[in-house]
Amino acid sequence: MYIRLSREDGDKQESESIGNQRKIIERYLKEQNLNIVDEYVDDGVSRNYI
């Protein structure tokens, strides 16, 4: 499972975006009878450099 922080969530401990994404993915996997092998949460902020 790969979950990425939404920029709108700012500096919250665990963002609502991450929690919501986790629930959606877990529900989908359960419906498809699939198992979670690992979880990666990218809660860093990407920066674009020119």
N, CA, C and O atoms as a Tripos MOL2 file, in Angstrom:
@<TRIPOS>MOLECULE
protein
  200   199    50     0     0
PROTEIN
NO_CHARGES

@<TRIPOS>ATOM
      1 N           0.8450   -1.1580    0.0000 N.3       1 MET1
      2 CA          0.0000    0.0000    0.0000 C.3       1 MET1
      3 C           0.9000    1.2340    0.0000 C.2       1 MET1
      4 O           1.8190    1.3280    0.8140 O.2       1 MET1
      5 N           0.6460    2.1730   -0.8990 N.am      2 TYR2
      6 CA          1.4080    3.4180   -0.9570 C.3       2 TYR2
      7 C           0.4420    4.5560   -0.6880 C.2       2 TYR2
      8 O          -0.5490    4.7270   -1.3990 O.2       2 TYR2
      9 N           0.7350    5.3240    0.3320 N.am      3 ILE3
     10 CA         -0.1290    6.4340    0.7320 C.3       3 ILE3
     11 C           0.7260    7.6890    0.7410 C.2       3 ILE3
     12 O           1.8270    7.6960    1.2930 O.2       3 ILE3
     13 N           0.2130    8.7570    0.1240 N.am      4 ARG4
     14 CA          0.9990    9.9820    0.0160 C.3       4 ARG4
     15 C           0.2410   11.1600    0.6120 C.2       4 ARG4
     16 O          -0.9650   11.3040    0.4160 O.2       4 ARG4
     17 N           0.9630   11.9930    1.3390 N.am      5 LEU5
     18 CA          0.4060   13.1770    1.9660 C.3       5 LEU5
     19 C          -0.0780   14.1680    0.9240 C.2       5 LEU5
     20 O           0.5970   14.4240   -0.0730 O.2       5 LEU5
     21 N          -1.2440   14.7150    1.1680 N.am      6 SER6
     22 CA         -1.7580   15.7810    0.3330 C.3       6 SER6
     23 C          -1.1910   17.1050    0.8360 C.2       6 SER6
     24 O          -1.1280   17.3290    2.0450 O.2       6 SER6
     25 N          -0.7880   17.9610   -0.0540 N.am      7 ARG7
     26 CA         -0.2160   19.2540    0.3120 C.3       7 ARG7
     27 C          -1.1770   20.0700    1.1830 C.2       7 ARG7
     28 O          -0.7320   20.8420    2.0320 O.2       7 ARG7
     29 N          -2.4780   19.9100    0.9820 N.am      8 GLU8
     30 CA         -3.4740   20.6620    1.7390 C.3       8 GLU8
     31 C          -3.4920   20.2970    3.2230 C.2       8 GLU8
     32 O          -4.0200   21.0590    4.0330 O.2       8 GLU8
     33 N          -2.9300   19.1590    3.5920 N.am      9 ASP9
     34 CA         -2.9840   18.7130    4.9800 C.3       9 ASP9
     35 C          -1.9320   19.3630    5.8680 C.2       9 ASP9
     36 O          -2.0020   19.2470    7.0910 O.2       9 ASP9
     37 N          -0.9670   20.0390    5.2770 N.am     10 GLY10
     38 CA          0.0150   20.7610    6.0630 C.3      10 GLY10
     39 C           0.8340   19.8790    6.9750 C.2      10 GLY10
     40 O           1.3160   18.8240    6.5640 O.2      10 GLY10
     41 N           0.9950   20.3200    8.2470 N.am     11 ASP11
     42 CA          1.8990   19.6540    9.1830 C.3      11 ASP11
     43 C           1.1870   18.8290   10.2520 C.2      11 ASP11
     44 O           1.7290   18.6550   11.3430 O.2      11 ASP11
     45 N          -0.0020   18.3220    9.9710 N.am     12 LYS12
     46 CA         -0.7100   17.5090   10.9610 C.3      12 LYS12
     47 C           0.0660   16.2270   11.2440 C.2      12 LYS12
     48 O           0.8030   15.7420   10.3850 O.2      12 LYS12
     49 N          -0.0980   15.6750   12.4510 N.am     13 GLN13
     50 CA          0.6050   14.4430   12.8420 C.3      13 GLN13
     51 C           0.3820   13.3440   11.7940 C.2      13 GLN13
     52 O           1.3340   12.9200   11.1390 O.2      13 GLN13
     53 N          -0.8360   12.8900   11.6320 N.am     14 GLU14
     54 CA         -1.2020   12.0250   10.5070 C.3      14 GLU14
     55 C          -2.3820   12.6920    9.8540 C.2      14 GLU14
     56 O          -3.4390   12.8450   10.4670 O.2      14 GLU14
     57 N          -2.2110   13.0820    8.6360 N.am     15 SER15
     58 CA         -3.2150   13.8860    7.9580 C.3      15 SER15
     59 C          -4.5050   13.1170    7.7240 C.2      15 SER15
     60 O          -4.5380   11.8870    7.7270 O.2      15 SER15
     61 N          -5.5670   13.8900    7.5200 N.am     16 GLU16
     62 CA         -6.8540   13.2820    7.1610 C.3      16 GLU16
     63 C          -6.7180   12.5820    5.8210 C.2      16 GLU16
     64 O          -7.3340   11.5400    5.5950 O.2      16 GLU16
     65 N          -5.9140   13.1490    4.9330 N.am     17 SER17
     66 CA         -5.7010   12.5450    3.6180 C.3      17 SER17
     67 C          -5.1260   11.1410    3.7490 C.2      17 SER17
     68 O          -5.5960   10.2110    3.0930 O.2      17 SER17
     69 N          -4.1130   10.9840    4.5910 N.am     18 ILE18
     70 CA         -3.4900    9.6750    4.7760 C.3      18 ILE18
     71 C          -4.4820    8.6940    5.3870 C.2      18 ILE18
     72 O          -4.5890    7.5570    4.9260 O.2      18 ILE18
     73 N          -5.1990    9.1120    6.4050 N.am     19 GLY19
     74 CA         -6.1950    8.2430    7.0320 C.3      19 GLY19
     75 C          -7.2780    7.8240    6.0610 C.2      19 GLY19
     76 O          -7.6860    6.6620    6.0410 O.2      19 GLY19
     77 N          -7.7510    8.7720    5.2480 N.am     20 ASN20
     78 CA         -8.7900    8.4640    4.2640 C.3      20 ASN20
     79 C          -8.2790    7.5270    3.1740 C.2      20 ASN20
     80 O          -8.9740    6.5920    2.7770 O.2      20 ASN20
     81 N          -7.0680    7.7780    2.6950 N.am     21 GLN21
     82 CA         -6.4970    6.9060    1.6750 C.3      21 GLN21
     83 C          -6.3480    5.4830    2.2040 C.2      21 GLN21
     84 O          -6.6420    4.5160    1.5000 O.2      21 GLN21
     85 N          -5.8900    5.3630    3.4480 N.am     22 ARG22
     86 CA         -5.7150    4.0330    4.0510 C.3      22 ARG22
     87 C          -7.0540    3.2890    4.0790 C.2      22 ARG22
     88 O          -7.1120    2.1140    3.7160 O.2      22 ARG22
     89 N          -8.1220    3.9570    4.5020 N.am     23 LYS23
     90 CA         -9.4400    3.3190    4.5740 C.3      23 LYS23
     91 C          -9.9230    2.8790    3.1930 C.2      23 LYS23
     92 O         -10.4460    1.7760    3.0350 O.2      23 LYS23
     93 N          -9.7440    3.7440    2.1980 N.am     24 ILE24
     94 CA        -10.1920    3.4240    0.8380 C.3      24 ILE24
     95 C          -9.4410    2.2110    0.2990 C.2      24 ILE24
     96 O         -10.0490    1.2980   -0.2610 O.2      24 ILE24
     97 N          -8.1240    2.2020    0.4660 N.am     25 ILE25
     98 CA         -7.3170    1.0890   -0.0390 C.3      25 ILE25
     99 C          -7.6580   -0.2020    0.6890 C.2      25 ILE25
    100 O          -7.8120   -1.2480    0.0590 O.2      25 ILE25
    101 N          -7.7780   -0.1380    2.0170 N.am     26 GLU26
    102 CA         -8.1120   -1.3450    2.7880 C.3      26 GLU26
    103 C          -9.4640   -1.9020    2.3710 C.2      26 GLU26
    104 O          -9.6210   -3.1180    2.2590 O.2      26 GLU26
    105 N         -10.4460   -1.0320    2.1390 N.am     27 ARG27
    106 CA        -11.7720   -1.4770    1.7040 C.3      27 ARG27
    107 C         -11.6880   -2.1580    0.3430 C.2      27 ARG27
    108 O         -12.2730   -3.2210    0.1350 O.2      27 ARG27
    109 N         -10.9610   -1.5420   -0.5770 N.am     28 TYR28
    110 CA        -10.8070   -2.1170   -1.9170 C.3      28 TYR28
    111 C         -10.1400   -3.4900   -1.8530 C.2      28 TYR28
    112 O         -10.6030   -4.4410   -2.4820 O.2      28 TYR28
    113 N          -9.0540   -3.5850   -1.0900 N.am     29 LEU29
    114 CA         -8.3420   -4.8610   -0.9930 C.3      29 LEU29
    115 C          -9.2300   -5.9470   -0.3980 C.2      29 LEU29
    116 O          -9.1940   -7.0950   -0.8410 O.2      29 LEU29
    117 N         -10.0190   -5.5880    0.5990 N.am     30 LYS30
    118 CA        -10.9270   -6.5610    1.2080 C.3      30 LYS30
    119 C         -11.9690   -7.0300    0.1880 C.2      30 LYS30
    120 O         -12.2690   -8.2210    0.1060 O.2      30 LYS30
    121 N         -12.5190   -6.0880   -0.5900 N.am     31 GLU31
    122 CA        -13.5140   -6.4390   -1.6070 C.3      31 GLU31
    123 C         -12.9300   -7.3560   -2.6760 C.2      31 GLU31
    124 O         -13.6330   -8.2080   -3.2190 O.2      31 GLU31
    125 N         -11.6430   -7.1830   -2.9780 N.am     32 GLN32
    126 CA        -10.9760   -7.9860   -4.0060 C.3      32 GLN32
    127 C         -10.3390   -9.2400   -3.4330 C.2      32 GLN32
    128 O          -9.6930  -10.0020   -4.1520 O.2      32 GLN32
    129 N         -10.5250   -9.4530   -2.1250 N.am     33 ASN33
    130 CA         -9.9500  -10.6020   -1.4320 C.3      33 ASN33
    131 C          -8.4160  -10.6380   -1.5550 C.2      33 ASN33
    132 O          -7.8150  -11.6850   -1.7940 O.2      33 ASN33
    133 N          -7.8090   -9.4490   -1.3810 N.am     34 LEU34
    134 CA         -6.3650   -9.3000   -1.4400 C.3      34 LEU34
    135 C          -5.8290   -8.9340   -0.0610 C.2      34 LEU34
    136 O          -6.5520   -8.3850    0.7700 O.2      34 LEU34
    137 N          -4.5660   -9.2390    0.1720 N.am     35 ASN35
    138 CA         -3.9390   -8.9440    1.4540 C.3      35 ASN35
    139 C          -2.9160   -7.8280    1.3180 C.2      35 ASN35
    140 O          -2.2790   -7.6770    0.2760 O.2      35 ASN35
    141 N          -2.7670   -7.0530    2.3730 N.am     36 ILE36
    142 CA         -1.7310   -6.0280    2.4290 C.3      36 ILE36
    143 C          -0.4290   -6.7170    2.7990 C.2      36 ILE36
    144 O          -0.3510   -7.4270    3.8020 O.2      36 ILE36
    145 N           0.5840   -6.5020    1.9860 N.am     37 VAL37
    146 CA          1.8930   -7.0840    2.2490 C.3      37 VAL37
    147 C           2.7540   -6.0860    3.0140 C.2      37 VAL37
    148 O           3.4890   -6.4590    3.9290 O.2      37 VAL37
    149 N           2.6570   -4.8130    2.6320 N.am     38 ASP38
    150 CA          3.4500   -3.7770    3.2760 C.3      38 ASP38
    151 C           2.7610   -2.4430    3.0630 C.2      38 ASP38
    152 O           1.9010   -2.3000    2.1930 O.2      38 ASP38
    153 N           3.1510   -1.4750    3.8670 N.am     39 GLU39
    154 CA          2.5850   -0.1350    3.7510 C.3      39 GLU39
    155 C           3.7190    0.8690    3.7350 C.2      39 GLU39
    156 O           4.6250    0.8150    4.5670 O.2      39 GLU39
    157 N           3.6610    1.7940    2.7760 N.am     40 TYR40
    158 CA          4.6310    2.8780    2.7020 C.3      40 TYR40
    159 C           3.8550    4.1750    2.7260 C.2      40 TYR40
    160 O           2.9700    4.3950    1.8990 O.2      40 TYR40
    161 N           4.1890    5.0380    3.6810 N.am     41 VAL41
    162 CA          3.5240    6.3340    3.8010 C.3      41 VAL41
    163 C           4.5390    7.4180    3.5030 C.2      41 VAL41
    164 O           5.5410    7.5550    4.2040 O.2      41 VAL41
    165 N           4.2730    8.1920    2.4540 N.am     42 ASP42
    166 CA          5.1320    9.3080    2.0640 C.3      42 ASP42
    167 C           4.5030   10.5760    2.6210 C.2      42 ASP42
    168 O           3.6020   11.1530    2.0130 O.2      42 ASP42
    169 N           4.9860   11.0020    3.7810 N.am     43 ASP43
    170 CA          4.4150   12.1900    4.4090 C.3      43 ASP43
    171 C           5.3560   13.3870    4.2970 C.2      43 ASP43
    172 O           5.1980   14.3790    5.0090 O.2      43 ASP43
    173 N           6.3340   13.2860    3.3990 N.am     44 GLY44
    174 CA          7.2460   14.3960    3.1660 C.3      44 GLY44
    175 C           6.6370   15.3730    2.1850 C.2      44 GLY44
    176 O           5.6000   15.1020    1.5800 O.2      44 GLY44
    177 N           7.2830   16.4970    2.0360 N.am     45 VAL45
    178 CA          6.7980   17.5140    1.0980 C.3      45 VAL45
    179 C           7.7350   17.5390   -0.0890 C.2      45 VAL45
    180 O           8.9420   17.7370    0.0500 O.2      45 VAL45
    181 N           7.1590   17.3370   -1.2450 N.am     46 SER46
    182 CA          7.9570   17.4060   -2.4720 C.3      46 SER46
    183 C           8.2110   18.8690   -2.8090 C.2      46 SER46
    184 O           7.3280   19.7090   -2.6370 O.2      46 SER46
    185 N           9.3930   19.1720   -3.2800 N.am     47 ARG47
    186 CA          9.7260   20.5280   -3.6650 C.3      47 ARG47
    187 C          10.1810   20.5010   -5.1330 C.2      47 ARG47
    188 O          10.9370   19.6270   -5.5570 O.2      47 ARG47
    189 N           9.6960   21.4790   -5.8790 N.am     48 ASN48
    190 CA         10.1020   21.5980   -7.2730 C.3      48 ASN48
    191 C          11.1790   22.6670   -7.3780 C.2      48 ASN48
    192 O          10.9920   23.7910   -6.9120 O.2      48 ASN48
    193 N          12.2880   22.3220   -7.9790 N.am     49 TYR49
    194 CA         13.3810   23.2730   -8.1780 C.3      49 TYR49
    195 C          13.5130   23.5440   -9.6550 C.2      49 TYR49
    196 O          13.3930   22.6350  -10.4770 O.2      49 TYR49
    197 N          13.7590   24.7940   -9.9920 N.am     50 ILE50
    198 CA         13.9210   25.1750  -11.4050 C.3      50 ILE50
    199 C          15.3970   25.3470  -11.6900 C.2      50 ILE50
    200 O          15.7740   25.6670  -12.8170 O.2      50 ILE50
@<TRIPOS>BOND
     1     1     2 1
     2     2     3 1
     3     3     4 2
     4     3     5 am
     5     5     6 1
     6     6     7 1
     7     7     8 2
     8     7     9 am
     9     9    10 1
    10    10    11 1
    11    11    12 2
    12    11    13 am
    13    13    14 1
    14    14    15 1
    15    15    16 2
    16    15    17 am
    17    17    18 1
    18    18    19 1
    19    19    20 2
    20    19    21 am
    21    21    22 1
    22    22    23 1
    23    23    24 2
    24    23    25 am
    25    25    26 1
    26    26    27 1
    27    27    28 2
    28    27    29 am
    29    29    30 1
    30    30    31 1
    31    31    32 2
    32    31    33 am
    33    33    34 1
    34    34    35 1
    35    35    36 2
    36    35    37 am
    37    37    38 1
    38    38    39 1
    39    39    40 2
    40    39    41 am
    41    41    42 1
    42    42    43 1
    43    43    44 2
    44    43    45 am
    45    45    46 1
    46    46    47 1
    47    47    48 2
    48    47    49 am
    49    49    50 1
    50    50    51 1
    51    51    52 2
    52    51    53 am
    53    53    54 1
    54    54    55 1
    55    55    56 2
    56    55    57 am
    57    57    58 1
    58    58    59 1
    59    59    60 2
    60    59    61 am
    61    61    62 1
    62    62    63 1
    63    63    64 2
    64    63    65 am
    65    65    66 1
    66    66    67 1
    67    67    68 2
    68    67    69 am
    69    69    70 1
    70    70    71 1
    71    71    72 2
    72    71    73 am
    73    73    74 1
    74    74    75 1
    75    75    76 2
    76    75    77 am
    77    77    78 1
    78    78    79 1
    79    79    80 2
    80    79    81 am
    81    81    82 1
    82    82    83 1
    83    83    84 2
    84    83    85 am
    85    85    86 1
    86    86    87 1
    87    87    88 2
    88    87    89 am
    89    89    90 1
    90    90    91 1
    91    91    92 2
    92    91    93 am
    93    93    94 1
    94    94    95 1
    95    95    96 2
    96    95    97 am
    97    97    98 1
    98    98    99 1
    99    99   100 2
   100    99   101 am
   101   101   102 1
   102   102   103 1
   103   103   104 2
   104   103   105 am
   105   105   106 1
   106   106   107 1
   107   107   108 2
   108   107   109 am
   109   109   110 1
   110   110   111 1
   111   111   112 2
   112   111   113 am
   113   113   114 1
   114   114   115 1
   115   115   116 2
   116   115   117 am
   117   117   118 1
   118   118   119 1
   119   119   120 2
   120   119   121 am
   121   121   122 1
   122   122   123 1
   123   123   124 2
   124   123   125 am
   125   125   126 1
   126   126   127 1
   127   127   128 2
   128   127   129 am
   129   129   130 1
   130   130   131 1
   131   131   132 2
   132   131   133 am
   133   133   134 1
   134   134   135 1
   135   135   136 2
   136   135   137 am
   137   137   138 1
   138   138   139 1
   139   139   140 2
   140   139   141 am
   141   141   142 1
   142   142   143 1
   143   143   144 2
   144   143   145 am
   145   145   146 1
   146   146   147 1
   147   147   148 2
   148   147   149 am
   149   149   150 1
   150   150   151 1
   151   151   152 2
   152   151   153 am
   153   153   154 1
   154   154   155 1
   155   155   156 2
   156   155   157 am
   157   157   158 1
   158   158   159 1
   159   159   160 2
   160   159   161 am
   161   161   162 1
   162   162   163 1
   163   163   164 2
   164   163   165 am
   165   165   166 1
   166   166   167 1
   167   167   168 2
   168   167   169 am
   169   169   170 1
   170   170   171 1
   171   171   172 2
   172   171   173 am
   173   173   174 1
   174   174   175 1
   175   175   176 2
   176   175   177 am
   177   177   178 1
   178   178   179 1
   179   179   180 2
   180   179   181 am
   181   181   182 1
   182   182   183 1
   183   183   184 2
   184   183   185 am
   185   185   186 1
   186   186   187 1
   187   187   188 2
   188   187   189 am
   189   189   190 1
   190   190   191 1
   191   191   192 2
   192   191   193 am
   193   193   194 1
   194   194   195 1
   195   195   196 2
   196   195   197 am
   197   197   198 1
   198   198   199 1
   199   199   200 2
@<TRIPOS>SUBSTRUCTURE
     1 MET1         2 RESIDUE 1 A MET
     2 TYR2         6 RESIDUE 1 A TYR
     3 ILE3        10 RESIDUE 1 A ILE
     4 ARG4        14 RESIDUE 1 A ARG
     5 LEU5        18 RESIDUE 1 A LEU
     6 SER6        22 RESIDUE 1 A SER
     7 ARG7        26 RESIDUE 1 A ARG
     8 GLU8        30 RESIDUE 1 A GLU
     9 ASP9        34 RESIDUE 1 A ASP
    10 GLY10       38 RESIDUE 1 A GLY
    11 ASP11       42 RESIDUE 1 A ASP
    12 LYS12       46 RESIDUE 1 A LYS
    13 GLN13       50 RESIDUE 1 A GLN
    14 GLU14       54 RESIDUE 1 A GLU
    15 SER15       58 RESIDUE 1 A SER
    16 GLU16       62 RESIDUE 1 A GLU
    17 SER17       66 RESIDUE 1 A SER
    18 ILE18       70 RESIDUE 1 A ILE
    19 GLY19       74 RESIDUE 1 A GLY
    20 ASN20       78 RESIDUE 1 A ASN
    21 GLN21       82 RESIDUE 1 A GLN
    22 ARG22       86 RESIDUE 1 A ARG
    23 LYS23       90 RESIDUE 1 A LYS
    24 ILE24       94 RESIDUE 1 A ILE
    25 ILE25       98 RESIDUE 1 A ILE
    26 GLU26      102 RESIDUE 1 A GLU
    27 ARG27      106 RESIDUE 1 A ARG
    28 TYR28      110 RESIDUE 1 A TYR
    29 LEU29      114 RESIDUE 1 A LEU
    30 LYS30      118 RESIDUE 1 A LYS
    31 GLU31      122 RESIDUE 1 A GLU
    32 GLN32      126 RESIDUE 1 A GLN
    33 ASN33      130 RESIDUE 1 A ASN
    34 LEU34      134 RESIDUE 1 A LEU
    35 ASN35      138 RESIDUE 1 A ASN
    36 ILE36      142 RESIDUE 1 A ILE
    37 VAL37      146 RESIDUE 1 A VAL
    38 ASP38      150 RESIDUE 1 A ASP
    39 GLU39      154 RESIDUE 1 A GLU
    40 TYR40      158 RESIDUE 1 A TYR
    41 VAL41      162 RESIDUE 1 A VAL
    42 ASP42      166 RESIDUE 1 A ASP
    43 ASP43      170 RESIDUE 1 A ASP
    44 GLY44      174 RESIDUE 1 A GLY
    45 VAL45      178 RESIDUE 1 A VAL
    46 SER46      182 RESIDUE 1 A SER
    47 ARG47      186 RESIDUE 1 A ARG
    48 ASN48      190 RESIDUE 1 A ASN
    49 TYR49      194 RESIDUE 1 A TYR
    50 ILE50      198 RESIDUE 1 A ILE
